[in-house]
Amino acid sequence: MRKRQHKKRSRRILSDLVLQRMSILYDMALERARSGDYEQASRLGSLIKELSLRTRVRMPKRLKRGLCKNCNLPLIPGVTSRVRLRSQGGFSYRVLTCLRCGWMHRYPYNKR
């Protein structure tokens, strides 16, 4: 019983440390992308994904939607991405286009 509790606690601590590291790497990637160093920003983005896969910790939605799924560049509206709002019937979605590789991301949103 004690071993199981210890395992859960250590897993929780590991998860918390990984999330902190992801946040730090994401902030660094944003700084690099704003300064124009897209290669380094993309490398930091791939490190975030690799860290998530290796430790089996889910990336927060803020980070997951903030990275291009194709080139791992942080998506900054107006700098590295273009944002358009589209609607078809009752369905509305936001289209983010990466300006580096052209990959399109579609996310639903409420008009309210």
C-alpha positions in Angstrom: 0.0 0.0 0.0 2.7 2.5 0.9 4.7 1.7 -2.2 1.6 2.5 -4.4 1.1 5.9 -2.6 4.8 6.7 -3.0 4.6 5.9 -6.7 1.6 8.2 -7.2 3.3 11.0 -5.3 6.5 10.7 -7.3 4.5 10.6 -10.6 2.7 13.8 -9.6 5.9 15.5 -8.7 7.5 14.4 -12.0 4.4 15.6 -13.9 4.6 19.0 -12.2 8.3 19.4 -13.0 7.8 18.5 -16.6 4.9 21.0 -17.0 7.1 23.7 -15.5 9.9 22.9 -17.9 7.5 22.9 -20.8 6.3 26.4 -19.8 9.8 27.7 -19.6 10.8 26.2 -23.0 7.6 27.6 -24.6 8.4 31.1 -23.2 12.0 30.8 -24.6 10.6 29.7 -28.0 8.2 32.7 -28.1 11.2 35.1 -27.4 13.2 33.5 -30.1 10.4 33.6 -32.6 9.7 37.3 -31.9 13.4 38.1 -32.4 13.3 36.3 -35.8 15.4 33.2 -34.9 12.8 30.7 -36.3 15.2 27.8 -36.4 16.0 28.0 -32.7 12.3 28.6 -31.9 11.4 25.5 -33.9 14.0 23.4 -32.1 12.7 24.5 -28.7 9.2 23.6 -29.9 10.3 20.1 -30.9 12.0 19.7 -27.5 8.7 20.5 -25.8 6.9 17.8 -27.8 9.8 15.3 -27.3 9.6 16.0 -23.5 5.9 15.4 -23.5 6.2 12.1 -25.4 9.1 10.8 -23.4 7.6 11.5 -20.0 4.0 10.6 -21.0 2.7 14.0 -19.6 0.0 15.7 -21.6 0.8 19.1 -23.0 -1.6 21.8 -21.8 -4.0 23.1 -24.4 -2.3 26.5 -24.3 1.0 24.9 -25.4 -0.5 22.3 -27.8 -2.5 24.9 -29.7 0.5 27.4 -29.6 2.8 25.2 -31.6 2.6 24.3 -35.3 2.0 20.6 -35.7 4.2 20.5 -38.8 7.3 22.6 -38.1 7.0 23.1 -34.3 7.2 26.9 -34.6 5.3 28.9 -31.9 2.3 30.4 -33.5 2.2 34.2 -32.8 -0.7 36.0 -34.5 0.7 38.5 -37.0 4.3 37.3 -36.6 4.4 33.6 -37.4 0.8 32.9 -38.1 -2.3 34.4 -39.7 -5.7 34.2 -38.0 -9.0 34.1 -39.9 -12.5 33.5 -38.6 -14.8 31.3 -40.7 -18.3 30.0 -40.4 -20.4 27.4 -42.2 -24.0 27.3 -41.3 -24.2 27.1 -37.5 -20.6 26.0 -37.1 -17.9 28.7 -36.6 -14.1 28.0 -36.4 -10.9 29.9 -36.2 -8.3 29.1 -38.9 -4.6 29.6 -37.9 -2.1 29.4 -40.8 1.6 29.0 -40.1 3.4 31.5 -42.2 6.6 29.3 -42.3 5.2 26.0 -43.6 1.6 26.9 -44.6 0.0 24.3 -42.3 -3.6 25.2 -41.4 -5.1 24.6 -37.9 -8.9 24.8 -37.5 -10.3 25.3 -34.0 -14.0 25.7 -33.2 -15.3 28.7 -31.3 -18.6 30.1 -30.1 -19.9 33.3 -31.6 -21.2 34.5 -28.3 
